[in-house]
């Protein structure tokens, strides 16, 4: 266990508080156990953690794995991807149903004639006995390419987005399409709920969706939107969208760069219907660390469509370029990761309170402690659990970490 020191430093209103207990739970070797966990983890009732790595595994050259880390920090590889029909390079994590089945996606693999020779990705299921099944293989032309993380509803249906693919009619994303929102039912049947055009409706979603009690889906796209020109260029700065059960999309917000640009992470929703998220760039336009684009923001969007920027990153000790979504506690505090900045320059774990004050809970310094966290964290058992994509005890495999916030 590593106990971070208390850093008495205030920069741009940022309190640096590293008295929390930070622990590296597992360091990947980059070999058969996996390499580069880009997504977060989920937990079962016994404290076991489950996730994926983009690379590594027993296949050559290493197409990624599904892993389990138990409460003692012992890792088990549950599945090795082969790069063929079963998929390759899982960039998103897994979701877990009450029976212990894991569901996820791979960015590549599947039908290798789609986007040849790489494949367009798959949706998969892994049961507790280790039996692996492909539920859907993406074909690219209409159903999408490069699927992202999944949302599981109480009936067992899976919802997700693809970064590209879909129809190329009336689109700004030639020749492959601007992405889709899809559903895979319990029988493995896929249906496209919405196809993005890359215009005001958004383009290239990267994050998982969330769902409200009425069945509406909410998400972000990294590009598209009404704000073009200026700092958003022709492709737009991204949007927050809502998709109703009939597949009708409503753009809740088009980012304009001042309020953020390129939201790559997912959203979290409170009981009043407010949405919270992050952007990779935008915010401070004159920050030296992030040049003119800004280092990103933490934002709140109310049900009336009004945005409130809770915090703007500087790219310094406070962090910057948050690619991950947020988690929220019962007091309304938000927790997340930023992939750059911090005292070590390779990312932070942060907290933003209801007043918009940021506290750095941990600064990654590379080495055994890991670097470059890119995933949302899991709030479980009084700790935040997450991953860092690079470095660790072996130098480059990445880590699973835990941090106590109280």
N, C-alpha and C positions, 0 to 999 in steps of 0.2 A: 504494500500500500504506500502510495506517495502522498505526503501531506504538503500541499502547496503553501508557500509562505504568504504572509499578508503583505500586500503591496499597497503602500499609502501613496496613491497617485491619482490626481484628478486631471483629466484632459477633456476639454469640451463638454464639461458637465458629466463625465463618465466616472463612476466610482469603480475602482479596480478592487475587488474583494475576493481573494483566493484562499480564504481560510477553510473552504469546503474540502472534504476528503475526496480526493481523486484516486481512482484505482484502475490500472490496466488489468482487465479480466482475462484477456487472451491476446497473444501476439501471433499472427499468421506468419508462417515461414516462407510463403510464396511458392511452396511445392504442392505436395499431394493434399495438404489441408486447406488450400485455397490462397488467393492473393487478391488484394484490393476490394474490400467490402465497401461498396459505394452506397448501399442502401442501409436502412436502419434494421432493428431487430424487433421481434414479437416474443412474448413470454407465455408459458403455460402456468397452471396453478402451482406447480412445484418449483418454479423459479428457473426452469430451463429456458434458454434463449435460442431463437431460430432466425436464420438469415441466409444471405447469399454472398458469394464473391464473384466479381466479374471474370477473374482469371484463376489460374491454378487448377489443381485437381490431378487425378491420375492419368487423364487423357493427355496426349501429346498433340499440340503444344499447351494444353490447359485451357478448357473452355468454360471454366467456372464450376462452382459447387453450391449445393444447399448444405448448410451446416447446423449443428446443434452445439451449444456450449452449456454444460450443466452448472449447477449452483457451486460446484467446486472449481470451476474454470477449466474443465476438461472438454476438449472439442472432439466431436464426432462428425465425420462427413456422411451425410445421409444420402446424397446423390452426386455423381460426377456427370456433367454434361459431356457429350461426345462431339458436338458440333454438327451432327447430322439432323435426322428427323426429330430428335428430342430437343433440339435447340442449342444455343450457344450464347455465352456472355450475358448472364442475367444481371442487368444494371439496376433492377428494382428488387425490393424485398419480397417477403411472403406474407400472406394473411392466413389465419388459422381458424378452423371451425370448431364447434364444441366437441366433435368426435376426434379431434387431433389431426385432421387432414390439413396439409399445407397446399396453398395455391399461389402461383406466381407466373411471371412472364420471362422470356428471354428476348433480347434485342435482335439477335440473329438466329440462324439455323432454321429448322423446319423444312419448308420446300426450298431447296437450294436453286431451283430454277427461277424463283422470285428474287429480284434484285441480285441475279447471279453474279458470283458464285456464293454469296453470303447468306441468303435466305432472309425472310421478312419477319421472323420471330414466331413464337408459340405462346399459348396459355397452357400451363401444366398443373397437374395434381400429384401430390406425393402423400401416400397414406402412412399411418404409423408403422406398418410392417415394412416400409421401404419400397412399396410397389409404385412405380412411376407411370403416369399416363398423360398423353398429350390430349387436351380437351379441344383445342382449336389451333389450326395452322393458318397463319395469315398469308394471303395471296397477293396483297399489294394493290391491285387495281381498284377494288372497291372497299375492301374491309380494313385497309390500313397497313402500315409498315412501322416497325420499331415500337412495339407496345410498351407502355409504362406500367406503374404499379396498379394493383387491383383494390377494389372495394367489394366486400362481401355483405349481402343483405341477410335478413333473418330467414329467408326462404331458400338460401343457397345459391342465389344468382350472383354472378360476378360482373362488375362494371369497371371499365377502364378507358384509357385514351391511347392513341398512337401518335407518335411525333410527326409522322408524315403518312403518305398514302391517302386513299380515298378517291373520290371523283376528282378529275382534273378540269371539269367544266367550270367556267367562270371563276377561275382560281388564279392567285398570284404565285402559286408554288409549283409551276411547271418544272420538270415533267412528271413529278411523282405525287403531287397533292399535298394539302396542308394539314392532314391528320383528321381523325375521327374520334367520336365517343362511341363505345361499343358495349354490348351486353352479351355474356355467355351464360345460358341457362343451365339447369342441373343436368340436362341431357347432352350438353356440349354444343348446343346450337348457338351460333353467333348471329347477332343482328346489329346493324349499324344504326345507332340512335340519332346521330348528327354528323354531318360532314362539314368541316371548316372550309371557307373559301379564301381566307387570307386577307379579306377586306375588313370592314368594320366589325365583323363577327369574331375575328381572331385567327391565329394560325400557330401551328406547332406546339400543342400542349405537351408538357413534359412530366407533370405531377399527377399523383393519384387524385381521385375525386372524393368528395364527401357528400352525404345524403341527409336531408332533413326528414322529420316524421311524415311529411306529406309525400315523400318520394321524389322531391326535386333534387337534382344533382348540381353541385357547385364545383368549379375548377378555375384554372388559370391557363392562359396561353402566353408563350414567350414573345410572340410577335403579333402583328395585326392590330386592329383597332382604328379608331377615328383619328387619332393624333398622328399625323405624318408631317414630314418636313421638320425644320428646326433640329432638335436633338433626336428625334425618333426616326429620321430618314424615311424612305418610301415604304419600308416594311412595317412601320408602327412599333409602339413600345410595349404592346401586350395588353391583355384584358383580363378582367374577372367576369366569368359568365355563370349563368344559371340555365339549366335545362329541365323543363317540366316533364312529367310522365308521358306526355304526348309527343315529346321530341322537339318542342318549340324552345329555341334559344333566346335568352335575353342577355344583352351585355350590361352588366351592372356597373362597370367602370372601364374606361379606356385610359391607360396611363399616359402621362404627358412628359415624362422625364423628370420634371421638377418633383412630382410626387412618387417617382420610382420608374424603373424601366426594366423589362425582361423579368417578370415573375416566373421563376423556375420551380419553386416549391409549391406544396399544396396549401390548403386553407384549414383553419380551425374555426368552429362556429360556437357561439355561446347561446344560452337559452333565450336571449332577447333577439336573436337573429343577426347579431353583428358578426362579421367575418374578419379574420386576422391572417396576415401573411407577410411575406418578405419579397424583396426584389434583389436581383444580383447587382444592378447598376442603378443610376439615377440618384436623385437626392442632391447632395452637394456637387455642384458642377465644377467647382474650382479646387477640389481636393487634389493635392499633389500626388497622394498615394494612388488614386484611381483616375488621375488625369481629368479630362473634361466630363467624362460620363458619370462621375459620382460613384460611390462605393455601395449604394443600395440603401434600402430603408426597411423598417418594420412599420406596417400600416394597419389601420382599422377601417373597415367599410361598414357603415350602418345600413339598415334596411331601406332607407330613403336614397341610397346611392351616394352618400356623402363620405368622402375619404378624409381621414385624419392621419397624418404621418406622425406616428408615435416616437420614432427615433430615426435619425440619419447617421449612418456609419461614416467614419472618417478614413478607415483603412489603416489607422494606427493601432495603438494598444487596445482600442475598443473593438477591432475586427472590421471585416468588410466582405462584400460579395457572399451573402447568405444564399446558398442554393437549396437549402432545406426548408421544410415547413416548420411550424411551431407546435409546442404543446402548451397547455394552459392549466393552471391549478385552480383550486376552488376560490382563491382570493382574487383571481383575475390576472395574476402574473403570467407573463409569457416567457418561455424558454426556447432557445434555439442554438444553432451552431453557425459560425461563419468560417469560410474556407481559407481566408487570408487574414493578415493582421495579427494582433496580439503581441506580447513582448517577444515571442519567438518568430513572429512573422508568418506562421503557418497555420493560423486559425485559432478560434476561441469557442468556448461555451459561454453563452450570455443569458442574462435575465433582463427583461424590460418590465417595469412595474406599471400600474394603472396610470401613473402620472407621466410616463414616458422617460423615466430615469433608467439608464442602463447600468448594469453591474456585470463585470467580467467574472465569471465563476471559475474559469480555468483558461490559461493560455497554453497552447501546445508549443513545444519547443523542438519537435523532431526527436530522433533517436528512439529510445525504448518507449517513450510516452506516446508515439504516433504523431501524425501530422495530417492536415487537410481534411477535416471532417466535412462531409458533404450531405449528410442524411439527417432527417428529423430524429429526435430522440423519443424514447419510451419512458413514460412516467410510471414507475412500478415499484411498489414496496419501499417507498420513501427515498428512492434514488432515481436519477435519470440515467438511462442506459443508451449507449450510442456506439458508433463506429468511427474510426479514422481510416481514410483510404490508404494512406501510405505510411512507411517506416514502421516502427515497432522494434521489438527486441532483436529481430533478425535483420533489420535495416530497411526493408521495403515492402513487407507483406501486408501491413495494416494491422489494426487492433480492434478489439471490442473493449469499451471502457464503461465505468460507472462513476457517478459523482453524487455525493450526498449534498443536498441543498439546504439542510437545516442544521 
